[in-house]
């Protein structure tokens, strides 16, 4: 495994101090010690946390996930660019997910440092916040790769080549970690936590609800496993205040401004540069999703996408089409609901996503409540979150008029209703959380047609996972090869897949 970015900075700073002090006897008057030089001792948890929290949001907004955006029918390349053969055929190799793996582990290492340093300073609340954010990324890593280094990760003094933990064991440990984080949130706030908390501004109740929502997300993912019983974990969620509700989104914002390297991450990747140019000249709306929204009169289309620069209606491109797609001026960029401002909050977990999870949990009999009411509230919250004009009446009209949204068409079985909810969650998650949408597809196969599939004539089938990255075979070869020589992206399912 890579020994990550902050680790390198710390090591470099410590080395500089060692070199500066070589040959100098440490005494009561030591003029060679620079109090302004960064060392592991003076890089505190409070200094690391804001950047780490920002980076969690940046990972969700990252171009590293664009392949999933494309696979799920949300985005597609403009006709100005050649299609990417490995991605559009799904014939990916060991290098395909390398950057995603390394970047996610970089952020997880930062959060690990926050936890360790916060606990050493007896700052349980800050440690808990780091653990909750870590759980958000750890689950994504398991859902993308399966077994991964977890329990031995970041402990390079003891484990130069960390072993891989079973994906199912990581899920179980994340539940325990979130329980501990919730307990930490009950401690007294100390130090500067309220000031450095760029996520919830020191609101420990919101942090606890976020942790509960992640606990439910872990459970929902395993819902199609035979004999799975979430009862004890559901009881903890209820006892600790439940999940995120309307208006309770988890976002990061350290003070984004419209300057280079200071814009909100999703806008920086898919909006406009500070100079007003397109941040991504290749990324456009996917024709499948544009047609899906138009067919059912969904007003969210104008929040997800912009009209083309050349004018005319919102227009997508066909994913995997080698020639014939409209060029960048005649196809649509990401819209104001998701790429509205350089200063916008960067989402980490939107409120409506939690509400869709709750609705499915009610359908499955895990939580009390009325499934239709909970589901419709989630759809309404999606409209509100995106900033649709007259959001509530527009959402209510959509729920009444669109056959794919009207609960009367949800079916009578648990699986039918779960798929109905998940399909609407898929629509609501356009460009916002593609990993969740891909996971639901692998879990429930809830998209009723195959229009999102690449039209590349040599395509295979959409992968069920990524392959382990080449960097792991280079630096941690024995442990990654121990996962099996026959792992492939089409048949080697994540443990929770039916």
N, C-alpha and C positions, 0 to 999 in steps of 0.2 A: 504493500500500500504506500501511496505517496505520503510524505511527511510534511505536509500542508503549510500554507502560506504564513500564518502567524508564527508557527514554529520556526520557520526560517528567519523571520524578522527578529524573534527573540534570540535565537542562536547567534545571529550576526551581531546583535547589540552586546550580548554577553561576551563574545569573542573580542569585540573591540575593547571592552573594559579590561579583559585579561591581558591583552597586548599592552594597553596603556600602563598597567600596573606591574608588568614584568620587571623584576629586579628591585622593586621598591618594597621596603619593609613596612608593613602596616603599623602605624603608630598613632599617637594622639594628634599629630599634625601631619596630615596626608594631603598635600596640595594636588595630587594627581587624580583624586576622585571627583568626577563630574556629576553633580547632583541632577543635571538636566538630561543625562544620557538614559535612554530607555533600557531597562533590564527586566528580566522575568519578575524580579521582586517588586518593581514599581509600576508594572503594567497590571492594574487591578481589574477585578471583575466589572466594576462600574465603568471603566474605560472601554472594555471590550464589548459590553452588552449592547449599546446602541447600534454599533456597526453590525454585530451578529444578528440582531433583530431585523434591521434593514435588509440584510443579506438573505434572510429567510423569504421575505417578500420578493426580493430580486430573483431568487431561484424560481419562484412560481411564474414570474414574468419573463423568464430568460428565453432566449432563442434556442437554448439547449433542448427545450421541450417542443419546439416548433414541429418536429416530425410527428408528435402525437396530435398536435393541433391539426395537422394535415390528414393524418390517418383517421381522425374522428370527424372529418368533414367540415371543420371550422375555417380553415385557411387553405390556400393553394397559391402556387406561383403565378405571376403574371406572364403573359405571352412573350415578354421581352427576354425571358430567361429559359435556358435549357432545363428540362426536368432532371431531377436527381435520380439516377437509375437505381441505386441500391435502396433508396427510401421508397420510391414509387413502385418497385417490384416486390418490396418486402424482403429481398434477399440481402439482409444486412450481415455484416461480419463482426469480428471481435474489436474492431476499431470504432464501430458506429457509436457506441455509448460511452466511450472513454472519457470525453470532456465532461459529460453529465455526471458520471461517477466521481471524478476528481473534484469538480466544483461543489457537489453536494457534501462530500466528505470534508472539504475545506470549511464549510459553514458549520458542520456538525462538530468539527474540532474546536472552532471558536466557542461554540456553546458548551462544549465539554470543559474548556478552560474556565468559562464563567461559572459553571457549577462548582468545579473544584476550588476555585479561588473564593467564591462566595461562601461556601461551607467552611473553609478555613478561617474566614473572617466572621463566622457566625451570622451570616446574612441569609437566612433560610428563604425569605421571600424572593430574593434575587435568584437564588439557586433554583427555586421552584419554577420561576418564569423561564429560565434557560431549559429546564427539563421538559416543560410543556412545548416550547418551540421545537426542541429536539425531536420529540415524539411525532410532531407534524412531518418532519423530513424523514425520520427513520421509517415510518410506515410507507411513504412514497418509495423509498429505496427498496424495501422488501417487495412491494407491489410491482416494481419494475424488473428486479433482478432475482428475487427469491432469496436463497441463503446468502448471507453477506457477513463480513467481519463486523462484530458488534461488541461482545463482552470484552474482547481483548484489544479493541480499536483504541488508538491514541496512547497506548501504554508502551511506547517504544523501548523503554529501559528494561521491561520485562519480556515483551513480545515483539521481536524484530519483524517477524512475519506472523501477523495475527490469524488465528484460526477462524473459520467460517462457522457461524451459528445457524441452526435450523431456523427457517423463516417462521415456523409455528412457535418456536421457543421465543423468538424475538417479539412476536405479537403478545405472548403471555407476559413477558418481562416489561413491555411497554405499559400494559395495564397496571402492573405493580409500580412502575416508575411514576405514572400519572397519579396513582393513589398517594404516593409519597409527596409529590408536588402539591397536591391538594392539601395535605397536612401542613406542608411548609407555608402555604398561603394563609394559614390560620395564625402564624406567628406575627409578632409585632414588626411593623415596618421600621427598618433602621437605615441610617445613612441617607444617600441621595436617590433612593429607588424611585420615588415619585417624579423626580426631575429627569432621570435618565430613561424612564419607561416610555419609549416612543410608540408603544403599542396601545396600552390601556391606561396610560397616565396614572398609574398607581392604583387602579381599581381592582382590588383583589377578588371581588365577587365576579367580575368579568373574566379574570384569569381562571377562576375555578370553573365557571361555565364553559370556557374554552376547553379546559382539560376534560370535563365531562363529555363534551361534544366529540373530542378525539377518542374517548373511550367508546362512545356509541359507534363511531365510524369504524373502529377496529372490530366491533361485534357485527355490524351490518355486513362487513366484508365477508364474514364467515357464515353468513346466514344460510347458504345452500349446502353446507357440509352436513352429512348425515349424522344425526344424534347431537348436534351442537346445542348446548344449553347455556344461554347468556344470563340466567336468572340472578346469580350472585352479583355479577357486575352491574346489571340493570338496577338492582337494589341500591348499590353504592351511588350510582348516578342520581337516582331520585333523592337519596338521603342528603346529598351534597348540593342540592339546589337546581338540578336539571341542566338542560342544554341551552345554547344560545337561541334567543328568540328574535322577533322583529326588531330592527334597529340596533342589534347587538353584533355588528360585524367586527372582526378582528383585523385591524389594519396597522400598517407602520407608516410613520411620517416624521423623520427627524428635522424637517424644515426644507423640503424640496423647493428648488427655485429653477427658473428657466435659464440655466447656465450649463456649460459643458460639464459632464460627469456629476451633475447635481440635480438632474431631473428625476421625477418619479419613474421607477424602473420600467413599467409597462409602456408608459408614454415615451420614454427614451428609446425603447426598442421598436415601437410600432406607431408612434405619433409623429411629431415634427422635431427637428433639431432646433437648438436655440436660434439658428439663422433662418428658420422657417422652411427648410428642405424636408423632404420625406425621410424619416429615420430608416425605413426599410422600403427600398424601391422594388423588391421582389415579392413581398407578401401582400396577398390580396384575399378578398372574400372567396369562399368556396361556393361554387355554383349549386352544389347539392343543398347546402344549408340555406342559401338565399331562396331557392325554390321551395324548400320546406316551409319557411316563414311566410313567403308570399302566398302559397297555396292555402294556408290556414288563416290568412288575414292577421298575422301576428305583428302588432305595431312595434315590438322590440327590434325589428329589423333596422329601424333608423337609429337605434342606439348602439347596435352591434357594428354597423357598417355605415360608411359615407357614400354619397353618390360619386361617380367617377369625376375626375378633374375636368374631363372634356364635356361633362354634362350628361343628362339622361338619368334613367332609373338605376337603382343599386344593381350592380352587375358582378357576378362571380366568375371564376375560371374553373375549368374542369381539371380535377386532380389527376395527374399522370398522363395528360394529353400532350403528345410530343410536339404537335404543331396545330395552330388554329385558335389558340386562346386569345382573347382580347389583350391588348398591351396595357401597360401601366396606366396610361391616361384614360383608358376606356374600361377600367375595372375598379372595384371599390376597395378602399383602405379600411382600417379599423375605425369604428365610429366613436362618437362622443360619450357613450355610456361606459366605455372601457378605456379609451385613449382620449380623454377630454381636456386634460390640462397637465402642464409640466409640474404643477404643484399638488396634484391629486394624491390622496392617500393610496398606498400600495396595499392591496388586499392580501391577507394571509389566510383568512377563513371567512367568507361572506355569510351573512345572517341567513339568507335563503337556503344555502347548502345545508346548514344545520337543520332548518325547518323541514326540508325534504327527507333528511335522515330520520327525524322524529316521526314524520308521517308514515314512513315505511315501518318503523318500529311499532307503531300503533296497529298497522295492518297485520303485523306478525304476532300481535298479542303480547308484545314485550312491555309496552307502555300503555297506560290508560288514556282514553280520549276517543274522539270521533275521527276516523281516518279521513273522511271526506273534508271535514272542516280543517284539519291540519294540513292536508294536501293543498286545498285552495288557498289557505293562508300563505303557504310557501310560494305559490305562483304569484299571488299579489305582491309578496315581498320582493320577488325578482323584478317586477315592473317598477316598484318603488326604488330599489337599489340602483337600477339602471338609469333612473331619472326620466322615465316615460312621462310625457305630459298627461295630466289627468290620470295618473297611474292607477288609482283604485277602480274608478268606473271602467277604464280601458281593460284592466285585468278581469273584472267581473264579466264584461261583454265577451272577452276571449274565452273564459271558462264556460260560458253559456253557449257560444256559437261554434266554437271549433270542436270537431268531433274527437280530435286527439287530446283535448283538454277537458271535455265534459265528463264528469265523474260517472254519469250514466253509462259510459262506454268502458268503464274500468274493469268489468268482468266480476265474477263472483268468487273466484278462488284467490288464495293468498298470493300465489305466484303471478296470476294475471294482474292483480292490483299492484303488486310490487313492481312489475315491469311497467305498468302504466305510470306510476310515480317516477320511476327511474328515467323513463323517456322524457318526461317533462323536466326532470332535473338536468338531463343531457342538453336540452334546449337552453335552459337557464344558464348553464355553465359555459356557453360559447366563449372560447378564448380565455376563460377565467381560471378553470381548473381542469385541464385536459386529462391529467392522470386519474382523477376521480371518474370522469366520463369513460375512459378506456377500461378502468377497473369494473365499472358497472356493466359495460359491454361484455367483458369476459365472464362476469358473474351471472348476468341475467339475459344476455343477448336481446336487449330490449328495443333495439332500433328495428322497426318493422320491415324495412327494405334494405337493399344493399347498395343504394346509390352513393354512399360515402366511400365505397371501395375504389381504389385507383383504377383508372381505365388503361393503364400501361398494358400492352398486349402480352408482355411476358411476366405479368404479376403472378404471385402464388396466392397465399391467403394472409390476412392480417395477423401479425405475430401475437403470441400470448405472453411474451416477455422479451427482454433484451438479452443478448449474450454477455458473458462477463468480459470486461474490457481487456484489451491487449496489455495495458500497463500492469494488470494483476498477474498475467501469465509471465511477465518479465520480472516483476519484483516479489511476487508472492506465489510463485508457480506451484509448489507442492500443495499448498492449501486450496488453491482454486482448482487444480486438477483433481483433488480429492472429491470435488462435487460431482464428478462423473465425466467421462470422455464423450458421452453421446448427447449432451445437452444441446438442444436446438430451439430456435425461436418459434417453431410451429407446434411442437408436441410437448415440450417440457413445461407443464403448467405450474403456476404458483399454487401453493398447498390448498388455498381456499376455492380454487376454480372447480366447478362441477364437471 
